[in-house]
Amino acid sequence: MNTQFDFKKLDADKIVYVRQVAVADLPEDVQDQAMGSEHIYAVHSADGARLALVKDRSMAFALARQNDFAPVNVH
């Protein structure tokens, strides 16, 4: 595939980043809500602010799209 994409057209305020988070690294009150999961997914704004924590990656992407954001996976 050799399609060029014009990234200048993207609104940077509409991009959010999705990354896996270890539950053990979260505050204790959040850990209590993780329902036994070892990892959950965080949705972050472009400036790094955490917007949401959700159970799985597909839910994080769906949540972002439902709120008119363009989700990007972060490793």
Secondary structure by P-SEA (a helix, b strand, c coil): ccccccccccccccbbbbbbbccccccaaaaaacccccbbbbbbccccccccccccaaaaaaaaaaabbbbbbcc
